[in-house]
Amino acid sequence: MIDFLHKAYMETTYKVFCGDQNFNLKIDSYNTEFNKWCIEKDINSWAIITAFNPFSQEFTKNKNEELNYRLKELILKSGFSFNDAKGIPSDINWDAEESFFIHNISLKKAQELGVFFEQNAIVYALNNNSKKLIWLV
């Protein structure tokens, strides 16, 4: 199952909503415009995390929204800035997952949030390097 999930995560487009600018990101790829935006906003590290579908088990829309609301509350309580994001799978049989693009978060804290919400993996980058898939299981 991990190989299947790895392929699915690698093929997912991670859309970050930034007001009048939106960015489509892929793991292990470089996006010049997005990196310029991060530099302008003084974002030196970031993570994309969702609380949808813990351990890749399909949950109802209402339950997923409730979990993501709890994640949002924890992000705010921790004092992080964020933008809304969405994981858009390449497989049309999978639904997109609402997510959060969290600014200036350490890898350790991002991993803690992902583990708390029972996620298999998160997306993380440091100093505008390529986005990396970080496995949590």
Sequence and secondary structure as in RCSB ss.txt:
>XXXX:A:sequence
MIDFLHKAYMETTYKVFCGDQNFNLKIDSYNTEFNKWCIEKDINSWAIITAFNPFSQEFTKNKNEELNYRLKELI
LKSGFSFNDAKGIPSDINWDAEESFFIHNISLKKAQELGVFFEQNAIVYALNNNSKKLIWLV
>XXXX:A:secstr
 HHHHHHHHHH EEEEEETTEEEEE TT   HHHHHHHHHTT  EEEEE  SSGGG    HHHHHHHHHHHHHHH
HHTT  EEEEEEE SSTTS  EEEEEEET  HHHHHHHHHHTT SEEEEEETT   EEEE  
